[in-house]
Amino acid sequence: MNPGKVIGRVVASQKYKTLIGSKMLLVQPTDWFGTADGDPLVAIDTVGAGAGEFVFYVSAREAAVAAAAVPPVDAAILGIIDDVEMPEGS
C-alpha cells in the first residue's frame, strides 16, 4: 500500500466499458508524513475519497482486483487515512 493525497478529479467522456460509473481521482504520491514523492497518477476511487484527503492506494494487478474490473486499472484508492502514528526514530 502507498500513501498519497487527492489533488484533483479526472473526467473522461469515454471510458473502457468496465470503468463506466467509476470515479477517477488524481493522486499525488507521498511519503507517510505527507511529503510529495513522485509524479501524480490517476486512481479509481473505491471508498468515496474527496479533494485534499490523505489516502492509501495500490497499483498494478492489486488495483485491478480491488476495483473489481478487468484491466486497464493501474491504481485504486482503498482507504482514507485519518492519522499516522510512527514509532520514535522513524
C-alpha positions as CSV (number, residue, x, y, z in Angstrom):
1,M,0.0,0.0,0.0
2,N,1.1,3.5,-0.8
3,P,0.2,6.8,0.8
4,G,-1.0,9.8,-1.3
5,K,-3.1,13.0,-1.4
6,V,-6.1,13.5,-3.6
7,I,-5.3,16.7,-5.7
8,G,-8.0,16.6,-8.3
9,R,-10.6,14.7,-10.3
10,V,-10.3,13.2,-13.7
11,V,-13.4,13.5,-16.1
12,A,-13.5,11.3,-19.1
13,S,-16.3,11.4,-21.7
14,Q,-15.3,8.0,-23.0
15,K,-14.2,5.1,-20.7
16,Y,-13.4,1.4,-21.1
17,K,-16.7,-0.4,-20.5
18,T,-15.7,-1.9,-17.1
19,L,-14.8,1.6,-15.9
20,I,-18.2,3.2,-16.6
21,G,-19.6,4.6,-13.4
22,S,-16.2,4.6,-11.6
23,K,-14.9,7.8,-10.1
24,M,-11.3,8.6,-11.1
25,L,-9.1,10.9,-8.9
26,L,-5.7,12.5,-9.4
27,V,-3.4,11.4,-6.6
28,Q,-0.1,12.8,-5.6
29,P,2.1,10.0,-4.2
30,T,3.6,11.0,-0.8
31,D,5.6,9.5,2.0
32,W,3.8,8.6,5.3
33,F,4.4,12.1,6.5
34,G,2.5,13.7,3.6
35,T,5.5,15.0,1.6
36,A,5.1,14.7,-2.2
37,D,7.1,11.8,-3.6
38,G,6.9,11.3,-7.4
39,D,4.5,12.2,-10.2
40,P,0.7,12.4,-9.8
41,L,-1.3,9.4,-11.0
42,V,-4.9,8.6,-11.8
43,A,-6.6,6.1,-9.5
44,I,-10.1,4.5,-9.3
45,D,-11.8,5.6,-6.1
46,T,-13.3,2.6,-4.3
47,V,-14.0,4.4,-0.9
48,G,-15.5,7.8,-1.7
49,A,-12.4,9.9,-1.2
50,G,-12.5,13.6,-1.9
51,A,-10.2,16.5,-2.7
52,G,-7.4,17.1,-0.2
53,E,-7.8,13.8,1.6
54,F,-4.8,11.6,2.6
55,V,-5.4,8.2,1.2
56,F,-3.7,4.9,0.6
57,Y,-3.7,3.2,-2.8
58,V,-2.4,0.1,-4.5
59,S,-1.1,-0.3,-8.0
60,A,-0.6,-2.9,-10.7
61,R,-2.5,-6.2,-10.5
62,E,-3.8,-5.4,-7.0
63,A,-5.5,-2.3,-8.3
64,A,-7.5,-4.3,-10.9
65,V,-8.6,-6.8,-8.2
66,A,-9.6,-4.0,-5.8
67,A,-11.6,-2.2,-8.4
68,A,-13.3,-5.4,-9.4
69,A,-12.5,-4.5,-13.0
70,V,-10.8,-6.1,-15.9
71,P,-7.6,-4.2,-16.8
72,P,-6.9,-1.4,-17.6
73,V,-6.8,-0.3,-14.0
74,D,-3.3,0.7,-12.8
75,A,-4.1,2.3,-9.4
76,A,-7.0,2.1,-6.9
77,I,-7.7,4.0,-3.7
78,L,-8.5,1.6,-0.9
79,G,-8.7,3.8,2.2
80,I,-8.8,7.2,3.7
81,I,-6.1,7.8,6.3
82,D,-7.2,9.7,9.4
83,D,-3.9,9.6,11.3
84,V,-0.5,8.1,11.1
85,E,1.4,7.2,14.2
86,M,5.1,6.4,13.6
87,P,7.4,4.8,16.1
88,E,10.0,7.1,17.6
89,G,13.2,7.4,15.4
90,S,11.3,6.8,12.1
